[in-house]
Structures are given as C-alpha cells and as structure tokens.
C-alpha cells in the first residue's frame, strides 16, 4: 500500500470514525468529517499541482475512498463523487474554468457533487431527459434530477443534460445558489447509506452559458465514459470493499472477545473458524481486485475498463456476502445492533441499486469483453 493510503487510514480513525454512528442513526450528512477533509485539503487530491492540489490520480483516489469507506461508507461515497466531478473539470474544463474552480477545490473552500440520476431514466443516468433550450435570452435549463447525493451540502453540482447546440450531451457545473435552483428537502430515509443527503434537485428556467459548460458542446457522453465511468465505478468498488473489510475486522474481533461461561471464545468453535476464513478471503479478494483494477486504469491497460467494472461487481457481491456471514457469526448480538454488522449489511445492499446498477454494469462488462460499444 502507498503512503497516501496509510495516511488516509489514520485520518479516518481520527476524523471520520467519531461521527460514523451518528451519520447512520440520525441519517445526517457527515458535515464534521467533511470539514476535516476540507481543512486538510484532501478535497484537492486529484487537482493538479499547478493549481495547488496534490496532483494524484486514479490509484490514490481509489486508496483514499477505500480508507474512508472502511470507516464510514457514506463519507467514502460522497467524497468519491466530489473527486469524480473534480476530474471532469481537470480533464475537460477550459483554462478559465480551471483557474476559477480548481484552486478553491485544492484549498478546501468548495466541494462538488454529481446531479445525474433522473426518475425517467433510472439507473441509465447517461440518458438524461432534463432539457436545455435556446431562448431569446440565451440557454435555459429545466427539469428535475432525482437522487442527488450531498444535496444542499455541496457547493457546485455537475449536471448532465441534452445539448442544445450540438449532437449528444452536455455536462454543466451549477452552483446551488443559482437562480431557479431548488431542492425538494424531504428527509432522505434510506435503508443504508443513510447520511448521503440524497434528494431531488429542480431546475426552473435556470440560465446557463458557455462559462457553465464543462468541455465543448456535445462532449458529455465522452466525459461519462472517459472520466466518470472509471473514477466513479472504481470509487464504488472501493466503498463497498471498505464495507466488507470493516465487517471482516469487526466480526473477527467480536469472535475473540465473545466468551462463554467456561471462558472459551466464540472463535474456538470450528464452524466459526470456517466462517471467519471465508469472510477474510472474500473481503481481501475484493481489496486486492479493486486495487489491481485501479492500477490497470492508471496504467491505461487495454482491458482497464473491463477490470474496473468487474472489480465493482465483485466488491458489491463480496460486501453483501461478508456482511451476511458476519451476521450469522454475531447472532443475536449483531441482530440487536449491539455491533456494527447490521449497519454494514444495510450499507452493502445499496451496491445493488446505485447507478449504474450491477445489472447494467454486467451488460457493460459483457459488451466490453466482446468488443461492443458501451452502453
């Protein structure tokens, strides 16, 4: 593991862990954790050095999200999306846009999020229905995004729409206080990932222009598959690998601490030893697979996207399987929420439905492996 991973693990223990239980129990955004992330300028992880950032890439992004996700899945998820949005500006933003946003991101002054999902297209977020039209006074955006993570807490949102001036899609950076922007402030009450502050974002005749567009007209789909897909998908793989590792470590420790009247420990039972061996194998396989896929992406390997998608599918399955087996070992104590396995199991189930869902990703992987265009 790199120095950055060890540093982020230590940061997570000190700055994220103390808030993790409240994030879940109260379904509240991890504000305190993000204040620490901003204070330490980890917001600038992937910002190039010339703009004041760390200048790191896909591998370090993955390792940092893994460290955060091993402590608090919600924090890892929200931070991962910030990096994805930042990378779109790094890769496609004009010099003006880079000079305006990247130094502020690097200093921890602003946080970004993604506003891609819509009710009409569901997990196929890359087929937006939100409209941008040419009016007498310029370009106007109208529509509704459904599940916007970090809603109200992020300062700027990347919004995917049709392109009014070219074939294809456009990607826009929109400030939360821009006229015509509102949020449906209904409480997010998810089964898991309860602190991600997901809520709809509404656009009512929002004026946009070239200064808001990330990249040239019609480049939105290119950004989705060149930047969003690798950073987002490997980020999700890291989040759910973190969940699996957390469950693994938690239940191993519990099995050693749980004593019977004869002073023998739960871990002395052969059946439990078998379960622990299986849990460790699955959790660590997700970790190694995720890190290897990130390295493949960083190296630009020909099959990198297939590796990344496969790692995400594997991590999603491993998180659920590890947590399910850990619940069995924990028994009534785990079911009664006296240890964190129940929370981790709920977080793990989000992996199946978060866009792009595992079903969609399986199709993508099949296409990638048979030289067919995605999607």
Long-range contacts (C-beta under 8 A, 24 or more apart in sequence): 1-63, 2-59, 2-60, 2-63, 4-56, 4-60, 4-63, 4-64, 5-63, 5-64, 5-66, 5-67, 8-42, 8-63, 8-64, 8-67, 8-68, 9-67, 9-70, 11-36, 11-40, 11-42, 11-67, 12-67, 12-68, 12-70, 12-71, 12-72, 13-71, 15-40, 16-68, 16-71, 16-72, 16-75, 17-71, 17-72, 19-72, 20-71, 20-72, 20-75, 21-340, 23-72, 23-74, 23-75, 23-194, 23-195, 24-74, 24-194, 24-195, 24-343, 26-195, 27-187, 27-188, 27-189, 27-190, 27-194, 27-195, 28-195, 29-74, 29-78, 29-150, 29-153, 29-195, 29-196, 29-197, 30-72, 30-74, 30-75, 30-78, 30-195, 31-153, 33-72, 33-75, 34-75, 34-78, 34-79, 34-111, 34-153, 37-79, 37-108, 38-108, 38-109, 38-111, 39-108, 40-108, 41-106, 41-107, 41-108, 42-79, 42-108, 43-82, 43-86, 43-105, 43-106, 43-108, 43-110, 43-111, 44-102, 44-105, 44-106, 44-107, 44-108, 45-83, 46-83, 46-86, 46-87, 46-90, 47-86, 47-90, 47-102, 47-105, 47-106, 48-90, 48-102, 51-98, 51-99, 51-102, 51-103, 51-106, 52-102, 52-103, 52-106, 52-107, 53-102, 53-105, 53-106, 57-298, 58-230, 58-231, 58-234, 58-294, 58-297, 58-298, 59-291, 59-294, 59-295, 59-298, 61-231, 61-234, 61-235, 61-294, 62-234, 62-235, 62-237, 62-238, 62-290, 62-291, 62-294, 63-238, 63-291, 63-294, 65-235, 65-238, 65-239, 65-242, 66-238, 66-239, 66-241, 66-242, 66-245, 66-287, 66-290, 66-291, 67-242, 68-242, 69-238, 69-239, 69-240, 69-241, 69-242, 69-243, 70-242, 70-243, 70-245, 70-246, 71-242, 71-246, 72-195, 73-192, 73-193, 73-239, 73-240, 73-242, 73-243, 73-344, 73-347, 73-350, 74-193, 74-194, 74-195, 74-196, 74-347, 75-195, 76-235, 76-238, 76-239, 76-242, 77-149, 77-193, 77-196, 77-235, 77-236, 77-239, 78-113, 78-149, 78-150, 78-153, 78-196, 78-197, 80-231, 80-232, 80-235, 80-236, 80-238, 80-239, 81-112, 81-113, 81-114, 81-149, 81-150, 81-232, 81-235, 82-111, 82-112, 82-113, 82-150, 82-154, 83-231, 83-235, 84-114, 84-227, 84-228, 84-231, 84-232, 84-235, 85-112, 85-113, 85-114, 85-156, 85-157, 85-158, 85-173, 86-112, 87-227, 87-231, 88-158, 88-171, 88-214, 88-215, 88-223, 88-227, 88-228, 89-173, 89-214, 91-223, 91-226, 91-227, 92-171, 92-214, 92-215, 92-219, 92-223, 92-227, 93-214, 93-215, 96-211, 97-173, 97-211, 97-214, 101-156, 101-173, 110-155, 110-156, 111-150, 111-153, 111-154, 111-155, 111-156, 112-154, 112-155, 112-156, 112-157, 112-158, 112-173, 113-148, 113-149, 113-150, 113-151, 113-153, 113-154, 113-156, 113-157, 113-158, 114-148, 114-149, 114-157, 114-158, 114-228, 114-232, 115-145, 115-148, 115-157, 115-158, 115-159, 115-160, 115-174, 115-201, 116-145, 116-158, 116-159, 116-160, 116-355, 117-145, 117-146, 117-147, 117-148, 117-355, 118-143, 118-144, 118-145, 118-146, 119-144, 119-146, 122-355, 123-353, 123-355, 123-356, 123-357, 123-359, 123-360, 124-355, 124-356, 124-360, 124-375, 125-160, 125-355, 125-356, 126-160, 126-169, 126-221, 126-224, 126-375, 128-160, 128-161, 128-162, 128-169, 130-159, 130-160, 130-161, 130-162, 130-203, 131-161, 131-162, 132-161, 132-162, 132-163, 132-164, 132-170, 132-172, 132-208, 133-164, 134-164, 134-165, 137-207, 138-207, 138-208, 138-209, 139-164, 139-165, 139-207, 139-208, 139-209, 140-205, 140-206, 140-207, 140-208, 141-172, 141-174, 141-180, 141-203, 141-205, 141-206, 141-207, 141-208, 142-203, 142-204, 142-205, 142-206, 143-202, 143-203, 144-200, 144-201, 144-202, 144-203, 145-200, 145-201, 145-202, 145-203, 146-200, 147-198, 147-199, 147-200, 147-355, 148-183, 148-198, 148-199, 148-200, 148-201, 149-196, 149-197, 149-198, 150-196, 150-197, 151-183, 151-197, 151-198, 151-199, 151-200, 151-201, 152-176, 152-183, 152-185, 152-197, 152-199, 153-197, 157-201, 158-214, 159-203, 160-220, 160-224, 161-220, 163-217, 163-218, 163-220, 165-217, 165-218, 166-216, 166-217, 166-218, 167-218, 168-218, 168-219, 168-220, 168-221, 168-222, 169-218, 169-219, 169-220, 169-221, 169-224, 170-213, 170-217, 170-218, 170-219, 170-220, 171-213, 171-214, 171-215, 171-219, 171-220, 171-223, 171-224, 172-208, 172-212, 172-213, 172-214, 173-212, 173-214, 174-203, 174-206, 174-208, 174-212, 178-206, 179-206, 179-207, 180-204, 180-205, 180-206, 180-207, 181-206, 190-350, 191-346, 191-349, 191-350, 192-343, 192-345, 192-346, 192-347, 192-348, 192-349, 192-350, 193-347, 193-350, 194-346, 225-374, 229-305, 229-308, 230-297, 230-304, 230-305, 230-308, 233-308, 233-309, 233-312, 233-356, 233-361, 234-290, 234-293, 234-294, 234-297, 234-308, 234-311, 234-312, 236-312, 236-315, 236-316, 236-351, 236-354, 237-286, 237-289, 237-290, 237-293, 237-308, 237-311, 237-312, 237-314, 237-315, 237-316, 238-290, 238-294, 238-315, 240-286, 240-312, 240-315, 240-316, 240-318, 240-319, 240-348, 240-351, 241-283, 241-286, 241-287, 241-290, 241-315, 241-318, 241-319, 243-319, 243-322, 243-323, 243-344, 243-347, 243-348, 244-282, 244-283, 244-286, 244-287, 244-315, 244-318, 244-319, 244-322, 244-323, 244-348, 245-283, 245-284, 245-286, 245-287, 246-340, 246-344, 247-279, 247-283, 247-319, 247-322, 247-323, 247-326, 247-340, 247-341, 247-344, 247-345, 247-348, 248-279, 248-280, 248-283, 248-284, 248-322, 248-326, 250-326, 250-339, 250-340, 250-341, 250-344, 251-276, 251-279, 251-326, 251-329, 251-330, 251-334, 251-339, 251-341, 252-276, 252-279, 252-280, 254-329, 254-330, 254-333, 254-334, 254-339, 255-329, 258-333, 266-329, 272-329, 275-325, 275-328, 275-329, 276-329, 278-325, 279-322, 279-325, 279-326, 279-329, 282-318, 282-321, 282-322, 283-318, 283-322, 285-314, 285-318, 286-311, 286-314, 286-315, 286-318, 286-319, 289-314, 289-315, 290-315, 303-368, 305-368, 305-374, 306-365, 306-368, 306-369, 309-361, 309-364, 309-365, 309-368, 310-365, 312-358, 312-361, 313-358, 313-361, 313-362, 313-365, 315-351, 316-348, 316-351, 316-352, 316-358, 319-344, 319-347, 319-348, 319-351, 320-345, 320-348, 320-349, 320-351, 320-352, 322-348, 323-348
